[in-house]
Amino acid sequence: MITSPILEEKYRVQRKLAEESGYDVRKYAESCHKIVVDAAAE
């Protein structure tokens, strides 16, 4: 697998979100959506 610091951080955040959502796809998507909305508001 090709790795870089950016990809490593992306995978770390994805794993964290998956764990926080209890591996529920719907909750994972909601968390991702909230992050994007918050980032766009900044």
C-alpha positions as CSV (number, residue, x, y, z in Angstrom):
1,M,0.0,0.0,0.0
2,I,1.2,3.5,-0.8
3,T,1.4,5.7,2.3
4,S,2.0,9.3,3.0
5,P,1.3,11.4,6.1
6,I,-1.9,12.7,4.6
7,L,-3.2,9.2,3.8
8,E,-2.2,7.9,7.2
9,E,-4.2,10.8,8.9
10,K,-7.2,10.1,6.6
11,Y,-7.2,6.4,7.6
12,R,-6.7,7.3,11.3
13,V,-9.7,9.6,11.2
14,Q,-11.8,7.0,9.3
15,R,-11.0,4.3,11.9
16,K,-11.9,6.8,14.7
17,L,-15.2,7.7,13.1
18,A,-16.0,4.0,12.5
19,E,-15.3,3.2,16.1
20,E,-17.3,6.1,17.4
21,S,-20.3,5.2,15.3
22,G,-20.2,1.6,16.5
23,Y,-19.5,0.5,12.9
24,D,-23.0,1.6,11.9
25,V,-22.9,2.9,8.3
26,R,-25.7,5.4,8.8
27,K,-24.1,6.9,11.9
28,Y,-20.7,7.0,10.2
29,A,-22.2,8.9,7.2
30,E,-24.0,11.3,9.6
31,S,-20.7,12.0,11.4
32,C,-18.9,12.6,8.1
33,H,-21.6,14.9,6.9
34,K,-21.4,16.9,10.1
35,I,-17.7,17.3,9.7
36,V,-18.1,18.5,6.1
37,V,-20.8,21.0,7.1
38,D,-18.8,22.3,10.0
39,A,-15.7,22.7,7.8
40,A,-17.7,24.5,5.1
41,A,-19.0,26.9,7.7
42,E,-15.5,28.0,8.7
